[in-house]
Amino acid sequence: MKRLSLAVFTLLLAVASQAQAPKSPRVTDKTKNAVVEWGQPSKRGREVFGKLVPYGQVWRTGANQCTEIEFKKPVSFGGTTIRPGRYALFTIPKESEWVVILNAETDQWGSFNYNAEKDVVRVTVPVETLEKEVEVFTLDLQAVKGDKKAEVLALMWDRTLVKVPLSY
């Protein structure tokens, strides 16, 4: 009887561990002026925007803990000057545009405790369509050719691309 109980317990434990969704890796991209860190979910055949990530709702902009970005010096974030510091990065995806939000409250899990009163800035940017599908959600701090003081924060997943202009 003890062997049967142990076997059943082991089987249940194995099934439970398989049922849990894998935790998305935490990744970082950085330049001399900024560092962005996010949980990187994968598409895995799912319909992403409008389904997995609903339109019109605040999203943590990645997986697990909310995405964070740190600026090492003053920056124009989509046209608004922001002081150096660390911020939570949230978004509100829509079909043709996204609202990109810097929020003063970092170290949050997901967007469950998101508080709009802590928003530092909200920037609305257009959505672009990528030719190739991007399997894992990616943030990329990209230098702007010919302008040493400008970068773009690019957000890419599935066939969606959103860019926020940065200048220092």
C-alpha positions as CSV (number, residue, x, y, z in Angstrom):
1,M,0.0,0.0,0.0
2,K,2.9,2.4,0.8
3,R,4.4,1.7,-2.6
4,L,1.2,2.4,-4.3
5,S,0.7,5.7,-2.4
6,L,4.3,6.7,-3.2
7,A,3.8,5.9,-6.8
8,V,0.6,7.9,-7.0
9,F,2.2,10.8,-5.2
10,T,5.2,10.8,-7.6
11,L,2.9,10.6,-10.6
12,L,0.8,13.6,-9.4
13,L,3.9,15.6,-8.6
14,A,5.2,14.9,-12.2
15,V,1.9,15.9,-13.8
16,A,1.7,19.1,-11.7
17,S,5.2,20.2,-12.6
18,Q,4.5,19.6,-16.3
19,A,1.3,21.7,-16.0
20,Q,3.0,24.8,-14.8
21,A,3.9,27.3,-17.5
22,P,7.6,27.8,-17.9
23,K,9.0,31.0,-16.5
24,S,10.1,33.4,-19.2
25,P,13.8,34.4,-19.1
26,R,14.8,37.8,-17.8
27,V,17.0,39.6,-20.4
28,T,18.8,42.9,-20.6
29,D,19.8,45.4,-23.3
30,K,22.0,48.4,-22.6
31,T,23.7,51.3,-24.2
32,K,26.0,53.9,-22.5
33,N,22.9,55.9,-21.7
34,A,20.2,53.4,-20.8
35,V,19.5,49.8,-19.6
36,V,16.3,48.0,-20.1
37,E,15.4,44.6,-18.5
38,W,12.3,42.5,-19.2
39,G,10.8,39.0,-19.0
40,Q,10.9,37.6,-22.5
41,P,7.8,35.5,-23.4
42,S,7.6,33.4,-26.5
43,K,4.8,33.4,-29.0
44,R,4.6,29.6,-29.2
45,G,1.9,29.6,-31.9
46,R,-0.4,31.9,-30.0
47,E,-2.3,34.9,-31.2
48,V,-0.5,37.7,-29.3
49,F,-2.0,41.2,-29.6
50,G,-5.7,41.4,-29.1
51,K,-5.8,37.9,-27.6
52,L,-2.9,36.9,-25.3
53,V,-2.2,40.6,-24.7
54,P,-5.7,42.3,-24.8
55,Y,-6.0,45.7,-26.6
56,G,-6.8,48.7,-24.5
57,Q,-5.5,47.3,-21.2
58,V,-2.3,48.1,-19.3
59,W,0.3,45.4,-20.0
60,R,3.5,44.8,-18.0
61,T,5.3,44.9,-21.4
62,G,6.8,41.4,-21.2
63,A,6.4,38.5,-18.7
64,N,6.6,38.0,-15.0
65,Q,8.0,41.0,-13.2
66,C,7.3,44.3,-14.9
67,T,9.8,45.7,-17.4
68,E,12.2,48.3,-16.1
69,I,14.3,50.9,-17.8
70,E,17.1,53.0,-16.3
71,F,18.4,56.3,-17.8
72,K,21.8,57.4,-16.8
73,K,21.3,61.0,-17.8
74,P,18.4,63.3,-18.7
75,V,16.5,61.9,-21.7
76,S,13.8,63.1,-24.0
77,F,11.4,60.2,-24.0
78,G,9.1,60.6,-26.9
79,G,9.4,64.4,-26.6
80,T,9.1,64.7,-22.8
81,T,12.3,65.3,-20.8
82,I,12.8,62.7,-18.0
83,R,15.3,62.8,-15.2
84,P,17.9,60.1,-14.8
85,G,16.6,57.1,-12.8
86,R,14.9,53.8,-12.9
87,Y,11.3,53.4,-14.2
88,A,8.8,50.7,-14.7
89,L,7.7,50.5,-18.4
90,F,4.1,49.7,-19.1
91,T,2.2,49.8,-22.4
92,I,-1.4,50.0,-23.5
93,P,-1.4,48.2,-26.9
94,K,-4.0,49.1,-29.5
95,E,-4.4,48.0,-33.1
96,S,-2.9,51.2,-34.7
97,E,-1.1,52.8,-31.8
98,W,0.3,52.1,-28.4
99,V,0.5,54.2,-25.2
100,V,4.0,53.7,-23.7
101,I,4.2,54.6,-20.0
102,L,7.1,55.3,-17.7
103,N,5.9,54.7,-14.1
104,A,7.8,55.7,-10.9
105,E,6.9,52.5,-9.0
106,T,9.5,49.8,-9.9
107,D,9.9,46.2,-8.6
108,Q,6.3,45.3,-9.4
109,W,5.1,41.8,-10.4
110,G,3.2,42.1,-13.6
111,S,0.7,45.0,-13.9
112,F,-1.5,43.8,-11.1
113,N,-0.7,46.8,-8.8
114,Y,-0.2,49.3,-11.6
115,N,-1.1,52.8,-10.3
116,A,-1.6,55.5,-13.0
117,E,-1.0,58.2,-10.3
118,K,2.7,57.1,-10.4
119,D,3.0,57.7,-14.2
120,V,5.9,60.0,-15.1
121,V,5.0,60.2,-18.7
122,R,2.7,58.7,-21.3
123,V,3.7,58.7,-25.0
124,T,1.5,57.6,-27.9
125,V,3.4,56.0,-30.8
126,P,2.2,54.3,-34.0
127,V,2.3,50.6,-34.7
128,E,4.3,49.3,-37.6
129,T,4.0,45.8,-39.2
130,L,7.1,43.7,-39.5
131,E,7.6,41.5,-42.5
132,K,9.1,38.6,-40.5
133,E,7.5,37.2,-37.3
134,V,9.4,37.8,-34.1
135,E,9.0,34.6,-31.9
136,V,10.2,36.1,-28.5
137,F,9.2,39.5,-27.2
138,T,12.2,41.8,-27.7
139,L,13.2,45.3,-26.6
140,D,16.1,46.9,-28.4
141,L,17.9,50.1,-27.7
142,Q,19.0,51.2,-31.2
143,A,21.4,54.0,-32.1
144,V,20.1,56.5,-34.6
145,K,22.5,56.7,-37.6
146,G,24.1,60.1,-37.9
147,D,23.0,61.3,-34.5
148,K,25.2,60.5,-31.5
149,K,22.7,61.8,-29.0
150,A,19.6,59.8,-30.3
151,E,18.4,56.3,-29.8
152,V,15.1,54.5,-30.3
153,L,13.5,52.0,-27.9
154,A,12.1,49.4,-30.2
155,L,9.5,46.9,-28.9
156,M,9.0,43.9,-31.2
157,W,6.8,40.7,-31.0
158,D,4.9,38.7,-33.6
159,R,4.6,41.1,-36.5
160,T,4.3,44.2,-34.4
161,L,6.9,46.9,-34.0
162,V,6.6,50.0,-31.8
163,K,9.4,52.6,-31.5
164,V,9.8,55.4,-28.9
165,P,12.4,58.1,-29.8
166,L,15.0,58.9,-27.2
167,S,17.5,61.8,-27.2
168,Y,20.1,62.7,-24.6
